[in-house]
Amino acid sequence: MYTLVTGDDALVVHELTIGGVAQDVTGLTIKSRLIGKNCRTPLTEEIINSAVSAGADWGSGVVAVIVPGTETVDISPALHPTVLLETQVNDGTYDKTWFAEIELVKGTIS
């Protein structure tokens, strides 16, 4: 599980696989956002992902999601200790969605 410090910019690498097989997502539209564990509560705005982000390898199903600290600064880890990173890929016809658990913590360094 990835740990994200609220208010910090974060790079979350999300591997997109089906049945253990990496999905080639080259050239497709990929959006992500943090949501509550109930899968109903959006906690951030949608993030449009880029194939050129550091750590991304879309041909191997690896998406590097950059979550801006401005999107997480107001999320309470006391209310949401664990959230989900929802990543949706659209191939022009269908949407496919993956989830990854993220632990939220509040930083102590100011």
N, C-alpha and C positions, 0 to 999 in steps of 0.2 A: 504494500500500500504506500502511496506517495503521501508525504506530509507537506502541506502548504501553510505558510505563515501569512495570516490575514494582513493586508496592506502592503505586502511585498509583491513585486513582479515575479511571476513564476513561469518556468518552462516545464511543462508536463508532457512526457513522451507517452503516447498512447498507441499500443500495437493492436492493429485491427486484424483479427483472425477469425476464421470459421472452421470449427473442427480441428483446430491446431494448424490450419493452413493460412499463411499470410495472404491478405487480399491486396492485389495490385489496384491502387486507387489513383493512379497517374491520370492527371487531366480532369478529375472529377471535382465537384463542388463539395467541400467539407466544412461543416459548421460544428461548433462545440459550445457548451455552456455548463456552468455548475448548477446542479439542482439538489433539492432536499432528498433525503433517502426515501421519502414517500413517492418519489417520481412524479410529483404534481407541482412542486413549488420551485419555480425558477429563482435562482439566487443571483445570477449575473445576466447581462445582456448576451446575445449570441456573439460568438467570436468566429470570424471568417479565418480559416487556417490557410497557410501558405506553404507550398512545396519547397520553398527556399529557406524556410526557418531552420536555424541550427538544430541538428539532430533529426530532421525529417528525412525519410526515405520512402516516398509514396509508392514506389515500385515494389517495395517489400512490406507495404502496409503499415509503415511507421509514420505517425502524424505527430509533429511537435506543436503542442498547443501553448500559445503564449497567453497567460492569464494576467492582465494588468492589475496591479495592486489597487488601483482606484475602483476596480470591480468587487474586491473582497474586503476592503477596509471596514465596511459597515456590517459584515456578517459576523454574528456572535458564535464563537466556538462553543460557548456554554449551551446555546440552543441547537447548534448544528456541529457536533464534534466530528461527525463523519458525513460527507456529502458524496454525490456522484458526479463524475465528469461524463456528460452525455455527448457523444460524438456521432453526428449523422452524415452519411455519405449519400449524395444523390447522383445517380448515373444518367439522369435525363428522363428516366422512366420510373424508377423505384427509389425509395429511401431505405437505407439500411442503418441501423442504430446500434452502437456499442456503449457500454457503461464501464467505468472504472471507479473504484472507491478511493476517496481522498480524505485524509485526516486533516482537519483544520486546527491550528493552534494560534494563539495570540503571542506575538513577539514581546520580548521584555527589554530589548535594547532600544533606546530612543535617540 
